[in-house]
Amino acid sequence: MSAEYATFGLAPATRPGGLLAGGDFQVHRDFVDFVVDGRPLLYRLSDLDAVSPLASDVPPSLFTAQVRGLLLETGPLPDGRYVVYGCPECEELACGAVTAVIERDGEDVIWRDFAWQTGAHADLERDGYHGMGPFRFRGAEYRAALTALLDGDLPGSRRRVLLIGARVALLARLAAALRTIGIGADITQSADGVPAGELRSYGAVLFGRSAPARERDAVRRALAGAGADVPCVDALAPVVPLLVAQTEQALEAGRDDHRRLTDLTAAGGAAEFEVVSACRVRLTAHRVDRLSRAHSRDLFDAVLEPGRHRVPLDPPAVKGEAYLVARTAGTVLVTAVRP
C-alpha cells in the first residue's frame, strides 16, 4: 500500500432537485462532500447520482451518528466497510451504495477497497472501483475536519430566494415547485420596508417579467444598502421548470471551482459545453409557442468524458422562443437558444 499521503477536507455540495420534462421531480439534497487532494471524491464516480452520508437535511441525531461512524467511533457494516455515497432518494443499502473499508494505521486513517454494494457483503472482484484509492490521510487533519461538523461548523449555502413581480399566480406556482426541491421562496412586489437582515438571508433574487425596470433598480439598491451581495436574475419565460433551473443556477453563483459543467451555449442547431470531469449530462429544451403555451422536452442524456462537446438539437424542440437547460450532479446551466 502506498505510503504517500492524500489531503482530506470537506465542502458543501448539492444534488439538485428539479422538475423533469414529464412532470415528475427529483428530490433536492444538501450534503457535505469529501474532498481528497483538493478534488471532490464524488467527481471520480462519473455516472453516480448519490449523496454522502453527511446530509445536512437530516435530523441532527442521524447526522451525528454518521460523523461518529466516519471517525470510527461506531460499528461499521460487515468486513469493516462504511457507506461513502448512497441513494439520494431513500438512502437504503438495497438501492446500492459506494462503500469502502475505513481503518486506522497508527495515527493515520486509510480508505481502501471501494466498491458498489447492494447487500451485506461487497464483491470486490465484480463490483470494486479498482482505480480508486487507497487513500492515506493524516489522522489529525482527518479528525479535525469531521469533528468540526460536530461543533456546528457545517458547510452550506443559502437556499432561500426572493421572487419579485406582479403575476402572483405564476410566482406562486414557482415558489411551490422550488419548495418541493428544498428551496425556500418568498414573493413580493416590492422590497420597500424589508429589513436589511431579511434581505441578507436570501441566496438569490428572481424578477418576473412583470416587474418594471424601476422596481428592479429599487430592489438592487436595497440589496446593496443591506450589504447583500446576491445574484439577481431576470425570468426568461413564464415556464415553471425553466424558472426553477434559473433559480438553481443563481444559487450556485460563486462556486465555479466545483462545477462539473461550464460554458453552455445553444446556436446554429447545436448545444456546446465544457465537461470538467466525467459526468452524466442531461439536456432539456423549454419553448413558448405563438399561443404562449409552454412545451418541455428531454433531448440528451449520457455520460460524457472531460472536454468540449457539441450536441445537435432537434429543430422542432427549439423552434421559436426556446431555452436549454443542462444538468449534471451539482451543476445546472441555462441558456437561450439562438438561431
Disulfide bonds with the S-S distance in Angstrom:
none
